Each structure stands twice: as C-alpha cells, then as structure tokens.
Amino acid sequence: MDPWVAFVDALSGRFRRRRSRVLRERCPDLPRLRVLDLGGSRHFWEQMPEDMIPADLTLLNIEDDGSARSHTGRLQALKIELYDGTRIPYPDSHFDVLICNSVIEHVPPEQRAHFCSEVRRVCRRYFVQTPAYAFPIEPHFVLPAIHWLPRPYGRRFIRFGLWALLSRPTPEKMQSYFDNTHLLRARDMRALLPDAQLVRERLFGFTKSYTAHGHGRGSLQGA
C-alpha cells in the first residue's frame, strides 16, 4: 500500500468509524437503500461494519486512480463510474442517499453552488462532509496553519508536509493540489446548503470537520 494511503487510513479510521455510527443512527435502513458515494473510495466502505454496507452502492469520481477497483469480497456489489465533474449523470432523486466525504473543498469556489445543487437534485437525503478551516492542522498536507497563511506563502511550505514526504509528488502536482484545495468555514457550508443541519466533528476542542445532513429536492422534509 502507498505510504500516504496507509498513514491516512490509520489516522482517519477513528473518524470513519464515528461517521459510520452516525450513518447507522440516521439511516438504519442504509443496507437496503440505493447509495451514491460522490468522490468516494473503497477505504471508507472497507471500514464500515458488514451490516451497514449497501447492496446497491455506486462510487462516482472524475478520475480512476485504480485503488477503488482493488476492493475486497465484501464489496463485490460496488459499482464504479466516472463523470465530468459538472453534471451528475443520473436522473432526479435517483439515489436514496448521497454521501460525500472531503470533496467539496476541491471544487472551485465558483462551481460549489452548482455542485451542491446537483447533490440535492439526485438524492433524497445527503451527508456532505468537509474538513474545517477552523482546525489548526491542514489535513491534506498535514502542516500547522498553512491554510491560514496568504496563499502565496502557504504554497511555499507544502513541500515540508507529510503528504509531500510520503507521496513524493512532483513539484507540479504539489502546486496543482494546493491550488485546488480551499477549506470551507461553517458560514460557507450554511450558505451552500442552507436547509441542512450542520454537525461539527471535534478533536482536542477544535472543530475538525463539518457534515451537512439534509434532504434532496425530491424528498419530503423529515422523510
């Protein structure tokens, strides 16, 4: 396994298990529902309890890095699809549940409103999670406060982060990844998904991430 992937799996396992408990509470019938994981990977579902894995599960991404296809036997029903990153290629309310972990911060700010509109269009219920700008450690590069610096200064320090040290990306890839990562504040999430309940995940007293729990346009409120 790639050293960076192994590190992320070990570090994020606790939080993925916590999110799986939230899913169990909010969607106890998840295994029987049609589920879309937007921008997801197999790792989240491999750490999900066996009895919470949907029988109808689709991963939708803008590119295939190959890792999603090396799934274990417990994910044999997994479907993997690619799309253009603009319009989700499914009809209105096609999915019962849409799950989106750590994706929206990579969507260009000017495209986020459309992204959220597509999220609400294709599902009856959604869970959209993103790392919090308020947390002092930038999670993509694993560096303190780099996201609080003016962007030109932050860009200079990314080569010292754990991601750069473990993954050894090219300078061009580092720059591209930094330029396409913009963490969100709570007010950003509320503006994009105003009808959702915003749940804060905390670590050491700091808000580590936000998850918006909401209903798609095709569902009845509270359904």
PyMOL commands that set and color helices and strands:
alter all, ss='L'
color gray80, all
select helices_A, chain A and resi 3-26+30-32+42-46+50-52+67-69+73-75+104-106+109-122+146-148+151-160+162-167+171-179+186-192
alter helices_A, ss='H'
color red, helices_A
select strands_A, chain A and resi 34-38+56-61+79-82+95-101+123-131+137-138+143-144+197-203+206-215
alter strands_A, ss='S'
color yellow, strands_A
deselect
rebuild
show_as cartoon
